[in-house]
Each structure stands twice: as structure tokens, then as C-alpha cells.
């Protein structure tokens, strides 16, 4: 929402809004001229405006109620992003179950660093640039396209990058992957004329999507261009070398080597992410010599394996991973920490996700020496009988060899119980989309007290 507000403010629109708490996001839009209220009240709402609401805003919200009484147009945030994208000349959209924020952020970053002046609205703060949106009125517009609530069907990009497709958001996608594939089929059918779907065919779900369109000869305005690691695809990464500080790999297009790319992001998933961004810009006709070197300086989006603190030889990381595949990818990065003691602290996000992906979570925590499970972050959901962190931990102990334990209570209480056992050489990785992001702050506060 803050990214959309920034884009509109830069475009010259008058913007006001409200949030339940003050934050760095509120401050950033205020600095651009927005009027922001803390707390929701019908008096915050102008009598003549378009109301933009996120999925988090419920029907009983007093500002929504007033907007309805006045007959004001009420748009979902996806409606606004779709309208913005229609005004942009060349639109690259990044989609998929995982990696949307990193790929859209990386794409925006390398273009910015090359002074190619992109416009973008992405789902996180881009390092060095310190923003999540920009309106430059230039050739390329970049956006992260969220599939979680089905609104991805509203967009019509020139290039749609599909990183991966896996079961998630099963409160919305009742039939799992089948429902997700149906949504993406509709999305692809709405592509702009001569559009490109850049598809990672190493992923089973994406492969099924490509095969479905091929087998059924479905009518759409786009063609598939594929990418992979070491496969027989249009774009391909080969000769990957994982170093402590950097990863390097060769990029091939149609069998011909194009460049050797250097990145400082860890893990094989970031080879896929970087390859997808490179290929999308190559397809868009960007001069790749202007952007290649900037891949190596991208340190990652906020809350994506982000080092957030250090004390007494103990290093603290924070990661947004809340799906089994994301957790596996994040913890694979810990392989580079040789001779370190890896402690993962996982806060399950939503009861429905823990219930629907229970068995997948059982196999998600390789490459750790100790696993701590906190209480579920409900995210406005009501508890589900038999689905809780204590039972999940007990089953983990029964079915795996993991050294794991359940610590109940707030993240502050978890930090207080974890702190005394920490020693020099430990790596602590907080995992989840909820209040687990405060773990490092709580541990650092305890250090100051000591």
C-alpha cells in the first residue's frame, strides 16, 4: 500500500490514508506529502475520493462504511496497480509462490544502478535505494504480482515471470495446485499482444502450466520462453560456483554463452531468481552490459536472509520464510557457515497454513543444529482444534532426528528463554511472516541490559 501511495504522490495525485500504527512506511509517504491518520475513523475520509483498500481491511471498517454511504468508488489495491500498469509502456510482472519480492526488487535495483530510470512498485524496501516504489515515466515498469487472493488475473504485462507454483494460500485455493493453475491460466490468457511468459520449467507446477497450454492449444496473446539450471531451455545457468562471499554462474541463451554473472545472494534459489531477472531484461531489449555488474552489489530485500544484528560473536538473521519450500531455501544458505552452530526459530504463520502443509513442514528444517518452535502467529485467524505449535513440535520429535523444542509465549518471552543458552559462534535465524521479526531486537535489548 505504501508503494502505491508513493507512486501516486510522485505522479502528482493528492493522497491521504490511515493505518492502525505509525511506522517507517507511514513516515515515508508523509515525507512525500501524504496526509496520514493513525487509527481508522470515518472523519479521516474526504467526501470526494477513490478509496483504495488492502485485503486486510474488513467490511465493518468505519471508513469503508462511510465510503459506501457516500457512494464512493472502493477499489482493492490490485485494482489500482492494474490501472497504473495500463498507463505504462512496457510492463514486467514477477509472479509465483516464492521469490516475487526478491526478483522484482533485484530487477528494479539493477536498472536504477545503471541509471535506466525504471518505474516500479514492489513488496519490500530495496537496499541502497531505500524505497519500494518509483514513478519515472520511462520505458520499463516493474511490479510484484500477488497470486494469494486470485487478483493476479487483473494484470496484463508484456513479460510475466513465473518463478514457481506450489500449493499455498489454501484458505483461498481450495483445490490446491489445481486451483492455482486455473488462476494462472486466466492470467496468461490476458497477456498483452506479443507477450512473453518466462517460465521456470525446473519447477513441477510451472512445467504443468506450460504443458497444459501446449496440450490444449489454448488461445492467448503470449508465447512461453523457458529457463532452468543446466537444462535444455531457452535460458540456462551452468557452471555454478558457490563461494563464501559470492556465487558465480554462466548464462546461456539458445545454447550460446552470454555472460558470467556474479551475485552475493546465497542459495540455489537465488541463482534461479537472478537468472529470471537477467532473462527478463534481455528479452526487454536492455543493454545487458549496463546492468551485469550491478547484480553483484544487490544484498537482498529486507527480511530475506537479512543480517540484523551481532553481539558477543553471535550473528542474528531475520527471514520472511513461512512456507516449507521457502524455509528449505533459506536454511540451505546456512551451509556456507562452516563450523557454526545454527539455531532456527520458527513462528508458524496462520493455523490454516500449518494445517494444510503440516507434513511438508516436517521435512523443511534440514541444515540446522537446533530448532525452536514458537506459538502460531494467527494473522486474524481463529485457532483450529489439534493444530498448534506444541503438537507440531511433539510430532517433529517423533518423526525426525531434529533437536527441537517448543517455547510458548510472546517473542519477547522466547528471546528471554533463548538468550542464556547462546554462545560465541552461534547463528540465530528467525523464520516467519509475523512478530518473529522482533526476535533480534529483543535479543539485542537483553544484551544491553546485561
C-alpha positions as CSV (number, residue, x, y, z in Angstrom):
1,X,0.0,0.0,0.0
2,X,2.8,2.4,0.8
3,X,4.4,1.7,-2.6
4,X,1.2,2.5,-4.4
5,X,0.9,5.7,-2.4
6,X,4.4,6.8,-3.2
7,X,3.8,6.2,-6.9
8,X,0.7,8.3,-6.9
9,X,2.3,11.1,-5.0
10,X,5.2,11.2,-7.4
11,X,2.7,11.3,-10.2
12,X,1.1,14.4,-8.7
13,X,-2.0,12.9,-7.1
14,X,-3.4,14.0,-3.7
15,X,-3.2,11.1,-1.3
16,X,-4.4,10.6,2.2
17,X,-4.9,7.5,4.3
18,X,-4.9,5.7,7.7
19,X,-3.2,2.9,9.4
20,X,-3.5,1.3,12.9
21,X,0.1,2.1,13.8
22,X,2.8,4.6,13.0
23,X,5.7,3.1,11.1
24,X,8.6,3.8,8.8
25,X,6.2,3.2,5.9
26,X,3.8,5.9,7.2
27,X,6.7,8.3,7.6
28,X,8.0,7.7,4.1
29,X,4.6,8.6,2.5
30,X,4.2,11.6,4.8
31,X,7.6,12.9,3.6
32,X,6.2,12.8,0.0
33,X,3.2,14.9,1.0
34,X,0.5,12.4,2.1
35,X,-1.8,13.1,4.9
36,X,-1.8,10.0,7.2
37,X,-4.0,9.4,10.2
38,X,-3.2,6.8,12.9
39,X,-6.4,4.9,13.7
40,X,-9.4,4.3,11.5
41,X,-12.2,6.9,11.7
42,X,-14.9,8.0,9.3
43,X,-13.8,11.6,9.7
44,X,-10.4,10.7,8.1
45,X,-12.2,10.1,4.7
46,X,-12.6,13.0,2.3
47,X,-16.1,13.3,0.8
48,X,-14.8,13.1,-2.8
49,X,-12.1,10.5,-3.5
50,X,-11.4,7.0,-4.7
51,X,-10.9,4.6,-1.7
52,X,-8.1,2.0,-2.0
53,X,-8.2,-0.8,0.5
54,X,-6.0,-3.8,1.1
55,X,-7.2,-7.3,1.8
56,X,-6.6,-6.7,5.5
57,X,-9.4,-4.1,5.6
58,X,-12.8,-5.6,6.6
59,X,-16.3,-4.5,5.6
60,X,-17.0,-3.1,9.0
61,X,-14.2,-0.6,8.8
62,X,-15.7,2.8,9.6
63,X,-14.0,4.5,6.6
64,X,-15.3,1.7,4.3
65,X,-18.8,2.1,5.8
66,X,-18.8,5.9,5.1
67,X,-17.5,5.4,1.6
68,X,-20.4,3.1,0.9
69,X,-22.9,5.6,2.3
70,X,-21.4,8.3,0.1
71,X,-21.4,6.0,-3.0
72,X,-17.6,6.5,-3.4
73,X,-15.7,4.0,-5.6
74,X,-13.9,1.4,-3.5
75,X,-11.0,-0.4,-5.1
76,X,-8.8,-3.2,-3.9
77,X,-5.1,-2.4,-4.1
78,X,-4.8,-4.7,-7.0
79,X,-7.3,-2.6,-9.0
80,X,-5.1,0.4,-8.5
81,X,-1.9,-1.5,-9.5
82,X,-3.7,-2.8,-12.6
83,X,-4.8,0.8,-13.6
84,X,-1.2,2.0,-13.1
85,X,0.2,-0.8,-15.2
86,X,-2.1,0.1,-18.1
87,X,-0.6,3.5,-18.4
88,X,3.0,2.2,-18.5
89,X,4.6,1.4,-21.9
90,X,6.4,-1.8,-21.0
91,X,5.4,-3.9,-18.1
92,X,7.4,-6.7,-16.5
93,X,5.4,-8.6,-13.8
94,X,7.1,-11.1,-11.4
95,X,4.8,-13.9,-10.1
96,X,5.0,-17.3,-8.4
97,X,4.6,-18.8,-5.0
98,X,8.1,-17.7,-3.9
99,X,10.7,-15.2,-5.0
100,X,8.4,-12.4,-6.2
101,X,9.8,-9.7,-3.9
102,X,13.4,-10.6,-4.5
103,X,13.1,-10.8,-8.3
104,X,11.0,-7.6,-8.7
105,X,13.4,-5.8,-6.2
106,X,16.5,-7.1,-8.0
107,X,15.2,-6.1,-11.4
108,X,14.3,-2.6,-10.1
109,X,17.7,-2.3,-8.4
110,X,20.0,-3.2,-11.4
111,X,18.0,-0.8,-13.6
112,X,18.3,2.0,-11.1
113,X,22.0,1.4,-10.6
114,X,22.5,1.5,-14.4
115,X,20.6,4.9,-14.4
116,X,18.0,3.4,-16.7
117,X,15.2,5.1,-14.6
118,X,12.6,2.3,-14.2
119,X,9.2,2.8,-12.6
120,X,8.3,0.1,-10.1
121,X,6.0,-1.0,-7.2
122,X,7.5,-3.9,-5.3
123,X,6.7,-5.7,-2.0
124,X,9.8,-4.7,0.0
125,X,12.4,-2.0,0.6
126,X,15.2,-2.2,-2.0
127,X,18.7,-2.0,-0.4
128,X,20.7,1.2,-1.0
129,X,17.7,2.8,-2.8
130,X,15.6,2.7,0.4
131,X,12.2,2.6,-1.3
132,X,9.7,0.2,-2.6
133,X,8.3,2.3,-5.5
134,X,9.2,4.9,-8.1
135,X,7.4,6.8,-10.9
136,X,9.9,7.7,-13.5
137,X,7.7,7.8,-16.7
138,X,10.4,5.9,-18.6
139,X,10.3,2.7,-20.7
140,X,10.1,-0.1,-18.1
141,X,7.6,-0.6,-15.3
142,X,8.2,-3.5,-12.8
143,X,5.7,-4.9,-10.3
144,X,5.3,-7.8,-8.0
145,X,2.1,-9.6,-8.9
146,X,0.4,-11.3,-5.9
147,X,-1.5,-14.5,-6.5
148,X,-2.5,-15.1,-2.9
149,X,-6.1,-13.9,-3.4
150,X,-6.6,-14.5,-7.1
151,X,-6.2,-10.9,-8.1
152,X,-3.3,-11.6,-10.4
153,X,-5.9,-12.1,-13.2
154,X,-6.3,-8.3,-13.4
155,X,-2.9,-7.7,-14.8
156,X,-1.7,-7.7,-18.5
157,X,2.1,-7.5,-18.6
158,X,4.4,-7.7,-21.6
159,X,6.6,-10.1,-19.7
160,X,5.2,-12.4,-17.0
161,X,7.9,-14.2,-15.0
162,X,6.6,-17.3,-13.3
163,X,9.2,-18.3,-10.8
164,X,7.4,-21.4,-9.3
165,X,3.9,-22.7,-8.5
166,X,3.2,-24.7,-5.4
167,X,0.3,-25.2,-3.0
168,X,-0.1,-22.2,-0.7
169,X,-2.9,-19.9,0.5
170,X,-5.1,-22.9,0.7
171,X,-7.8,-21.0,2.5
172,X,-8.4,-19.3,-0.9
173,X,-7.2,-22.1,-3.3
174,X,-9.5,-24.8,-2.1
175,X,-8.3,-27.5,-4.6
176,X,-4.6,-26.6,-4.0
177,X,-2.3,-26.5,-7.0
178,X,-5.2,-27.3,-9.4
179,X,-6.9,-24.0,-8.3
180,X,-3.7,-22.1,-8.6
181,X,-3.1,-23.4,-12.2
182,X,-6.6,-22.4,-13.2
183,X,-5.9,-18.9,-11.9
184,X,-2.7,-18.7,-13.8
185,X,-4.3,-19.9,-17.0
186,X,-6.7,-17.0,-16.8
187,X,-3.8,-14.6,-16.1
188,X,-1.8,-15.8,-19.1
189,X,-4.8,-15.5,-21.3
190,X,-4.9,-11.8,-20.5
191,X,-1.3,-11.0,-21.6
192,X,-0.6,-8.1,-23.9
193,X,-0.2,-8.7,-27.6
194,X,3.1,-10.5,-28.3
195,X,3.6,-11.0,-24.6
196,X,6.2,-13.4,-23.1
197,X,5.7,-15.9,-20.3
198,X,9.2,-16.5,-18.8
199,X,8.7,-19.9,-17.1
200,X,11.0,-21.9,-14.8
201,X,10.5,-25.4,-16.1
202,X,12.6,-26.9,-13.3
203,X,9.6,-26.3,-11.1
204,X,6.9,-29.0,-11.4
205,X,3.9,-26.7,-11.1
206,X,5.2,-24.3,-13.8
207,X,6.0,-27.3,-16.0
208,X,2.4,-28.4,-15.7
209,X,1.3,-24.9,-16.7
210,X,3.4,-24.9,-19.8
211,X,2.3,-28.4,-20.8
212,X,-1.4,-27.6,-20.2
213,X,-1.2,-24.7,-22.6
214,X,0.7,-26.7,-25.2
215,X,-1.5,-29.8,-25.0
216,X,-4.8,-27.8,-25.2
217,X,-3.5,-25.3,-27.7
218,X,-5.2,-22.6,-25.7
219,X,-5.7,-19.2,-27.3
220,X,-3.7,-16.5,-25.7
221,X,-1.6,-13.5,-26.8
222,X,1.8,-14.8,-25.5
223,X,4.4,-17.4,-26.0
224,X,6.4,-19.3,-23.5
225,X,10.2,-18.7,-23.0
226,X,11.8,-21.2,-20.6
227,X,14.7,-21.1,-18.1
228,X,16.4,-23.6,-15.9
229,X,19.6,-24.7,-14.3
230,X,21.5,-27.0,-16.6
231,X,18.5,-27.9,-18.7
232,X,17.6,-27.8,-22.4
233,X,15.8,-24.4,-22.1
234,X,16.0,-21.0,-23.8
235,X,17.9,-19.5,-20.9
236,X,20.1,-21.7,-18.8
237,X,22.5,-21.3,-15.8
238,X,25.6,-23.6,-15.9
239,X,28.9,-24.0,-14.1
240,X,27.7,-22.7,-10.8
241,X,30.3,-22.0,-8.2
242,X,29.1,-21.3,-4.6
243,X,31.7,-19.2,-2.7
244,X,31.6,-17.8,0.8
245,X,31.1,-14.2,-0.4
246,X,29.8,-14.7,-4.0
247,X,28.2,-17.1,-6.3
248,X,29.1,-17.1,-10.0
249,X,27.5,-18.9,-12.9
250,X,27.4,-18.8,-16.7
251,X,24.2,-17.7,-18.5
252,X,23.4,-19.4,-21.9
253,X,20.7,-18.3,-24.3
254,X,19.8,-20.7,-27.1
255,X,23.0,-22.7,-26.4
256,X,25.3,-19.7,-26.6
257,X,27.1,-18.3,-23.6
258,X,26.1,-14.7,-22.9
259,X,28.0,-13.8,-19.7
260,X,29.3,-15.0,-16.3
261,X,27.1,-13.5,-13.6
262,X,28.3,-12.7,-10.1
263,X,25.9,-12.4,-7.2
264,X,26.3,-12.1,-3.4
265,X,23.0,-13.7,-2.6
266,X,23.2,-17.2,-1.2
267,X,21.5,-20.4,-2.2
268,X,20.4,-22.1,-5.4
269,X,17.0,-20.3,-5.3
270,X,18.9,-17.1,-5.8
271,X,20.6,-18.5,-8.9
272,X,17.1,-19.0,-10.3
273,X,16.0,-15.5,-9.1
274,X,19.0,-13.8,-10.7
275,X,18.7,-15.9,-13.9
276,X,15.0,-14.9,-14.2
277,X,15.7,-11.2,-13.8
278,X,18.6,-11.3,-16.3
279,X,16.5,-13.2,-18.9
280,X,13.5,-10.8,-18.5
281,X,15.7,-7.7,-19.1
282,X,17.4,-9.5,-22.0
283,X,14.0,-10.1,-23.6
284,X,13.0,-6.5,-22.9
285,X,15.9,-5.3,-25.0
286,X,18.0,-3.8,-22.2
287,X,21.7,-3.3,-22.9
288,X,23.0,-6.0,-20.5
289,X,26.5,-4.6,-20.4
290,X,25.0,-1.7,-18.5
291,X,23.4,-3.9,-15.8
292,X,25.5,-7.1,-15.4
293,X,28.0,-5.7,-12.8
294,X,25.2,-4.5,-10.6
295,X,23.9,-8.0,-9.8
296,X,26.9,-8.5,-7.6
297,X,26.1,-5.5,-5.4
298,X,22.5,-6.4,-4.6
299,X,22.4,-7.5,-1.0
300,X,18.8,-8.8,-0.9
301,X,15.5,-7.4,0.1
302,X,14.5,-6.7,3.7
303,X,13.6,-9.8,5.7
304,X,15.2,-12.1,3.1
305,X,18.1,-13.8,5.0
306,X,18.9,-10.4,6.3
307,X,21.6,-10.0,8.9
308,X,20.0,-7.8,11.5
309,X,22.4,-7.9,14.5
310,X,25.5,-9.3,16.2
311,X,26.8,-9.5,19.7
312,X,29.4,-11.5,21.5
313,X,30.3,-13.5,18.4
314,X,26.6,-14.4,17.8
315,X,25.1,-13.4,14.5
316,X,21.3,-12.8,14.1
317,X,19.4,-13.2,10.8
318,X,15.8,-12.4,10.0
319,X,13.8,-14.1,7.2
320,X,10.2,-13.9,6.0
321,X,10.1,-17.6,5.0
322,X,6.8,-19.1,6.2
323,X,6.2,-21.8,3.5
324,X,8.1,-25.1,3.7
325,X,9.9,-24.5,0.3
326,X,10.9,-21.0,1.4
327,X,12.3,-22.4,4.7
328,X,14.3,-25.0,2.9
329,X,15.8,-22.4,0.6
330,X,16.7,-20.1,3.5
331,X,18.3,-22.9,5.6
332,X,20.2,-24.1,2.5
333,X,22.1,-20.8,2.8
334,X,23.4,-21.8,6.2
335,X,25.7,-24.4,4.5
336,X,28.1,-21.6,3.9
337,X,28.5,-21.1,7.7
338,X,31.1,-23.8,8.3
339,X,31.8,-24.8,12.0
340,X,28.9,-22.6,13.2
341,X,26.0,-23.7,15.5
342,X,22.8,-23.0,13.5
343,X,19.7,-22.2,15.7
344,X,16.5,-21.7,13.7
345,X,13.5,-20.1,15.5
346,X,10.3,-20.8,13.5
347,X,7.0,-19.0,14.1
348,X,4.2,-20.8,12.2
349,X,2.1,-18.3,10.2
350,X,-1.6,-18.9,10.2
351,X,-3.4,-22.0,11.6
352,X,-4.7,-22.9,8.1
353,X,-1.2,-22.9,6.6
354,X,0.2,-25.1,9.4
355,X,-2.8,-27.5,9.0
356,X,-2.6,-27.7,5.2
357,X,1.2,-28.0,4.9
358,X,1.8,-30.0,8.2
359,X,3.6,-32.9,6.5
360,X,5.6,-30.6,4.3
361,X,6.8,-28.6,7.3
362,X,8.0,-31.8,8.9
363,X,10.7,-32.0,6.2
364,X,11.6,-28.3,6.0
365,X,14.3,-27.9,8.6
366,X,17.5,-29.5,7.4
367,X,20.8,-27.9,7.9
368,X,20.1,-26.7,11.5
369,X,21.6,-27.8,14.8
370,X,18.7,-26.7,16.9
371,X,15.1,-25.8,16.1
372,X,12.8,-23.8,18.3
373,X,9.1,-23.6,17.6
374,X,7.1,-20.6,18.9
375,X,3.3,-20.2,19.1
376,X,1.4,-19.7,15.9
377,X,1.0,-16.2,14.6
378,X,-2.7,-16.2,13.9
379,X,-2.9,-13.3,11.4
380,X,-6.6,-12.7,12.4
381,X,-7.5,-16.4,12.1
382,X,-9.2,-18.3,14.9
383,X,-7.4,-21.4,16.3
384,X,-8.1,-24.8,14.8
385,X,-8.5,-27.7,17.3
386,X,-5.5,-30.0,17.2
387,X,-3.4,-27.6,15.1
388,X,-0.9,-25.9,17.4
389,X,2.9,-25.5,17.9
390,X,3.1,-27.8,20.9
391,X,1.6,-30.8,19.0
392,X,3.7,-29.9,15.9
393,X,6.9,-30.0,18.0
394,X,5.9,-33.3,19.5
395,X,5.4,-34.8,16.1
396,X,8.7,-33.4,14.8
397,X,10.5,-35.1,17.7
398,X,8.7,-38.3,17.0
399,X,9.2,-38.4,13.2
400,X,12.6,-36.6,12.7
401,X,16.1,-36.6,14.3
402,X,15.9,-32.8,14.8
403,X,17.0,-31.3,18.1
404,X,13.8,-29.2,18.7
405,X,11.8,-27.7,21.4
406,X,8.6,-25.6,21.8
407,X,8.9,-22.3,23.6
408,X,5.4,-20.7,24.3
409,X,4.6,-17.1,24.8
410,X,5.4,-13.8,23.1
411,X,8.6,-13.3,21.1
412,X,10.0,-11.3,24.0
413,X,9.4,-14.3,26.2
414,X,11.0,-16.6,23.6
415,X,14.1,-14.3,23.5
416,X,14.4,-14.3,27.3
417,X,14.5,-18.2,27.3
418,X,16.8,-18.4,24.3
419,X,19.3,-15.8,25.4
420,X,21.1,-17.7,28.3
421,X,22.0,-20.6,26.1
422,X,23.6,-18.6,23.3
423,X,27.4,-18.6,22.9
424,X,30.0,-17.2,20.5
425,X,29.8,-18.9,17.1
426,X,26.0,-19.3,17.1
427,X,23.9,-18.3,14.1
428,X,20.3,-17.5,15.1
429,X,17.8,-17.4,12.2
430,X,14.3,-16.1,12.8
431,X,11.8,-17.6,10.3
432,X,8.2,-16.4,9.7
433,X,6.0,-13.6,8.4
434,X,4.7,-12.4,11.8
435,X,6.2,-11.0,15.0
436,X,9.2,-13.2,14.8
437,X,10.9,-10.3,13.0
438,X,11.3,-8.7,16.5
439,X,13.4,-11.6,17.8
440,X,16.8,-10.0,17.0
441,X,15.6,-6.7,18.6
442,X,14.6,-8.5,21.8
443,X,17.9,-10.4,22.0
444,X,19.9,-7.2,21.4
445,X,17.9,-5.4,24.1
446,X,18.7,-8.2,26.6
447,X,22.4,-7.8,25.7
448,X,22.2,-4.1,26.5
449,X,20.6,-4.9,29.9
450,X,23.4,-7.3,30.7
